[in-house]
Amino acid sequence: MTLRLFDRMATLVRADAHGMLEALEERSLLLKQHLREAELELIQKRARLDGLNSEDERLTTALERRQEEIAALDEDVVLALDGEKDELARFAIRRLLPKRRELEALTTARGQVREARTRLAAKLDEQEREFEELRERVQARSHEARHPADAAGIPSVSDEEIELELLRRRGSPSGANS
């Protein structure tokens, strides 16, 4: 009867150990899933940053074009006034004033895009550093789950060390360590 009791206890201990390993593996899988989700967030933020960079380039090009148009209209106004052609000057001014308003709107929009880009770039840098730290912790946890002896302070043995020991023992006639 005591033998059965010890057998049952041994079975329970083994089952408990297997359960603990499964729980560690489940946690490891959850950590890896969270890591993938964090990486996807970073990819989305990089895409948004690329979009803001493209928008900044587009606005800069539009600003340069508008400035050229304003300079040309300013020259037309000066030329018309020099030639005492007030009607032509009015015509050029009528076209000039909306271009100046467009220039102001474009300048404001570009400033907002650049501010958003700067904030996003700073946040992305910070989150990329945090992601790398998280990745290292997940890898360490995953390693601990696969090699519980390492976590308990027992030095791990590499596959290469095992192979070398096997070769030593096969090469030795007594089968003992060299």
Backbone torsions as a table, in degrees:
resi	resn	phi	psi	omega
1	MET	NA	-43.2	178.2
2	THR	-65.5	-29.8	177.7
3	LEU	-64.9	-41.9	177.4
4	ARG	-63.2	-40.3	179.5
5	LEU	-60.5	-45.1	178.8
6	PHE	-66.4	-37.8	176.9
7	ASP	-61.8	-43.9	179.1
8	ARG	-63.5	-43.0	179.7
9	MET	-63.4	-41.1	178.8
10	ALA	-63.6	-41.0	178.1
11	THR	-63.4	-42.6	178.5
12	LEU	-63.1	-41.9	-180.0
13	VAL	-64.3	-43.5	178.0
14	ARG	-63.0	-43.5	179.8
15	ALA	-63.5	-41.5	178.8
16	ASP	-64.0	-40.5	178.8
17	ALA	-64.9	-42.7	177.8
18	HIS	-64.4	-39.4	178.1
19	GLY	-62.9	-40.7	178.5
20	MET	-64.8	-41.8	178.4
21	LEU	-63.8	-41.8	177.6
22	GLU	-62.4	-41.0	178.8
23	ALA	-63.2	-41.3	177.6
24	LEU	-63.3	-41.1	179.4
25	GLU	-65.2	-39.5	178.3
26	GLU	-63.4	-43.6	177.6
27	ARG	-61.6	-40.2	179.0
28	SER	-62.3	-42.4	178.2
29	LEU	-64.2	-41.0	177.9
30	LEU	-63.3	-43.1	178.5
31	LEU	-61.2	-41.9	179.0
32	LYS	-64.9	-37.9	177.7
33	GLN	-63.6	-43.8	177.7
34	HIS	-63.3	-36.6	177.8
35	LEU	-63.6	-43.1	177.9
36	ARG	-63.2	-40.9	179.2
37	GLU	-64.4	-40.4	177.7
38	ALA	-64.3	-38.8	179.0
39	GLU	-65.7	-39.0	177.0
40	LEU	-63.4	-39.6	176.5
41	GLU	-60.7	-42.8	178.8
42	LEU	-63.5	-39.8	179.0
43	ILE	-63.1	-42.0	178.9
44	GLN	-64.6	-40.6	179.1
45	LYS	-66.6	-38.4	176.9
46	ARG	-62.7	-39.4	178.6
47	ALA	-64.9	-41.0	176.9
48	ARG	-63.5	-39.7	178.4
49	LEU	-64.1	-41.7	176.1
50	ASP	-61.1	-40.2	178.2
51	GLY	-63.3	-41.1	177.7
52	LEU	-66.4	-37.2	176.8
53	ASN	-63.0	-42.3	178.3
54	SER	-64.8	-41.3	179.0
55	GLU	-64.1	-39.4	177.9
56	ASP	-62.6	-43.4	178.5
57	GLU	-62.5	-43.6	179.8
58	ARG	-62.0	-45.0	-179.8
59	LEU	-66.5	-37.7	178.5
60	THR	-63.6	-43.1	177.8
61	THR	-62.9	-44.2	179.2
62	ALA	-63.5	-39.9	177.6
63	LEU	-61.1	-46.7	-179.5
64	GLU	-61.4	-42.5	178.6
65	ARG	-63.0	-44.2	-179.9
66	ARG	-63.7	-40.1	178.9
67	GLN	-63.5	-38.7	177.3
68	GLU	-64.9	-42.0	179.1
69	GLU	-63.6	-41.4	179.6
70	ILE	-64.8	-42.8	179.1
71	ALA	-61.3	-41.8	179.6
72	ALA	-65.7	-41.9	179.1
73	LEU	-67.7	-36.5	175.8
74	ASP	-60.7	-42.7	177.5
75	GLU	-62.2	-39.6	178.3
76	ASP	-63.4	-40.6	179.0
77	VAL	-63.9	-46.7	179.8
78	VAL	-61.3	-45.0	-180.0
79	LEU	-61.5	-44.5	-179.9
80	ALA	-65.4	-40.6	179.2
81	LEU	-67.9	-39.6	177.6
82	ASP	-62.6	-34.2	179.9
83	GLY	-89.1	7.2	180.0
84	GLU	55.0	41.2	177.5
85	LYS	-108.6	78.6	-176.3
86	ASP	-60.5	-35.5	-179.1
87	GLU	-65.5	-41.0	177.0
88	LEU	-67.9	-37.3	177.8
89	ALA	-62.9	-44.1	177.7
90	ARG	-60.5	-42.9	178.8
91	PHE	-58.5	-46.3	-180.0
92	ALA	-66.4	-39.7	179.1
93	ILE	-65.9	-39.0	178.3
94	ARG	-60.3	-34.0	176.6
95	ARG	-82.9	-29.0	-176.7
96	LEU	-72.2	-45.1	-174.0
97	LEU	-59.7	-45.4	176.9
98	PRO	-63.5	-33.4	178.2
99	LYS	-64.9	-37.8	177.1
100	ARG	-64.9	-40.5	177.7
101	ARG	-64.3	-40.2	176.9
102	GLU	-62.2	-40.9	179.0
103	LEU	-61.2	-44.0	178.0
104	GLU	-61.8	-43.9	-180.0
105	ALA	-64.0	-41.8	178.5
106	LEU	-65.1	-40.0	178.9
107	THR	-63.4	-43.6	178.4
108	THR	-63.0	-46.1	-179.4
109	ALA	-61.6	-42.7	179.5
110	ARG	-65.1	-38.4	177.0
111	GLY	-61.9	-41.0	179.0
112	GLN	-66.8	-40.8	178.9
113	VAL	-64.8	-42.5	-179.5
114	ARG	-66.5	-38.2	177.5
115	GLU	-64.7	-45.3	178.7
116	ALA	-63.2	-39.7	179.4
117	ARG	-64.2	-41.9	179.8
118	THR	-64.1	-44.9	179.1
119	ARG	-62.7	-45.6	-178.6
120	LEU	-65.2	-40.6	179.8
121	ALA	-63.1	-41.1	178.8
122	ALA	-65.4	-43.9	179.8
123	LYS	-65.0	-40.5	179.8
124	LEU	-64.3	-42.7	177.6
125	ASP	-59.0	-46.4	-179.8
126	GLU	-62.6	-45.2	-178.2
127	GLN	-69.6	-30.5	176.1
128	GLU	-67.7	-38.3	175.7
129	ARG	-64.0	-45.7	179.1
130	GLU	-62.4	-38.2	179.5
131	PHE	-63.1	-42.9	179.3
132	GLU	-63.1	-39.9	176.6
133	GLU	-63.5	-42.5	178.8
134	LEU	-63.1	-42.9	179.7
135	ARG	-59.9	-43.4	179.9
136	GLU	-63.6	-41.5	179.2
137	ARG	-65.8	-40.0	179.0
138	VAL	-65.2	-42.2	178.5
139	GLN	-62.8	-39.9	178.4
140	ALA	-64.5	-44.1	178.5
141	ARG	-62.9	-42.2	180.0
142	SER	-62.7	-41.7	178.0
143	HIS	-63.6	-42.0	178.5
144	GLU	-62.0	-39.3	-179.3
145	ALA	-67.4	-37.5	-179.8
146	ARG	-78.5	-29.6	-176.4
147	HIS	-128.7	74.5	-176.8
148	PRO	-62.7	-23.8	178.9
149	ALA	-64.3	-34.4	178.8
150	ASP	-63.6	-40.9	-178.3
151	ALA	-67.1	-28.8	-178.9
152	ALA	-84.2	2.0	178.4
153	GLY	92.6	1.5	178.1
154	ILE	-84.1	124.2	-177.7
155	PRO	-63.5	138.6	-179.9
156	SER	-80.1	157.3	179.6
157	VAL	-115.8	126.7	-179.2
158	SER	-77.0	160.1	177.7
159	ASP	-61.4	-35.2	180.0
160	GLU	-65.5	-39.6	178.2
161	GLU	-63.5	-39.0	178.9
162	ILE	-64.7	-44.0	179.3
163	GLU	-61.6	-42.5	179.0
164	LEU	-62.6	-41.8	179.4
165	GLU	-64.2	-40.0	177.0
166	LEU	-62.3	-42.5	178.8
167	LEU	-63.8	-40.2	178.1
168	ARG	-61.0	-46.1	-177.0
169	ARG	-69.1	-35.2	178.5
170	ARG	-70.9	-32.7	-178.5
171	GLY	-80.4	-19.3	-177.9
172	SER	-90.7	130.1	-177.7
173	PRO	-65.2	-30.7	-177.3
174	SER	-86.9	-14.9	-179.5
175	GLY	82.1	5.2	-179.8
176	ALA	-93.5	170.8	178.9
177	ASN	-65.3	147.2	179.3
178	SER	-81.2	NA	NA
